[in-house]
């Protein structure tokens, strides 16, 4: 899910940067690695340590990355944001 999609579903369309700031400022650990750029690429420079960490965590959850882009799950406009960002449970 992209930062923009999170913002839209949370009721704040066109506020993608707000999602990033909120995630950074949260007192609890958030699943930051599940949020990607609008073009479905990972949020870090290709090959960097954070990139490899995000990629590894996503792949551990069964997410496919092809040509540097996350393959999106089936789109559903009524998606439950909590379920999408917080589930599945940690492995």
C-alpha positions in Angstrom: 0.0 0.0 0.0 1.4 3.4 -0.8 1.6 6.5 1.4 -1.2 8.1 -0.6 -3.5 5.1 -0.4 -3.1 5.0 3.4 -3.9 8.8 3.6 -7.0 8.3 1.3 -8.4 5.4 3.3 -7.7 7.2 6.6 -9.8 10.1 5.3 -7.0 12.4 4.4 -6.6 12.3 0.6 -3.7 14.2 -0.9 -1.8 14.0 2.5 0.7 11.3 1.8 3.5 13.1 3.6 1.4 13.3 6.7 1.4 9.4 6.8 5.2 9.3 6.8 5.4 11.9 9.5 2.8 10.2 11.7 4.6 6.9 11.3 7.9 8.4 12.4 6.3 10.1 15.4 4.3 7.2 16.7 5.1 6.1 20.2 4.5 2.4 19.2 6.3 0.4 16.6 4.5 0.6 13.3 4.9 -1.8 10.3 6.7 0.9 8.3 7.9 -1.7 5.8 4.4 -2.3 4.5 4.1 1.2 3.0 5.7 1.9 -0.4 6.0 4.7 -2.9 3.1 5.5 -5.2 4.9 3.8 -8.1 5.1 0.6 -5.9 8.9 0.9 -5.4 10.4 0.5 -2.0 11.0 3.6 0.0 14.8 3.5 0.0 17.6 3.6 -2.4 18.1 0.3 -4.3 20.6 -1.9 -2.7 20.9 0.2 0.5 20.7 -1.5 3.9 17.2 -0.1 4.6 16.1 -1.2 1.1 17.3 -4.7 1.7 15.6 -4.8 5.2 12.3 -3.6 3.8 12.5 -6.0 0.9 13.3 -8.9 3.2 10.5 -8.2 5.6 8.0 -7.9 2.8 9.2 -11.2 1.2 9.0 -12.9 4.6 5.3 -12.1 4.6 4.9 -13.5 1.1 4.8 -10.2 -0.8 6.3 -10.5 -4.4 8.7 -7.9 -5.7 9.3 -7.9 -9.4 11.7 -5.5 -11.2 12.0 -3.5 -8.0 8.2 -3.1 -7.6 5.8 -4.6 -5.1 3.1 -6.6 -6.9 -0.1 -5.2 -5.5 -2.7 -7.3 -3.9 -6.2 -7.3 -5.4 -7.7 -3.9 -5.2 -10.7 -3.4 -3.0 -12.1 0.1 -2.3 -13.6 -1.1 1.0 -10.4 -2.4 2.4 -10.0 -2.4 6.2 -6.9 -0.2 6.8 -6.2 -1.8 10.2 -6.3 -5.3 8.7 -4.2 -4.3 5.7 -1.4 -2.6 7.7 -1.4 -4.6 10.9 -2.1 -8.1 9.6 -0.9 -10.8 9.0 0.5 -11.5 12.5 4.3 -11.3 12.9 6.2 -14.4 11.8 
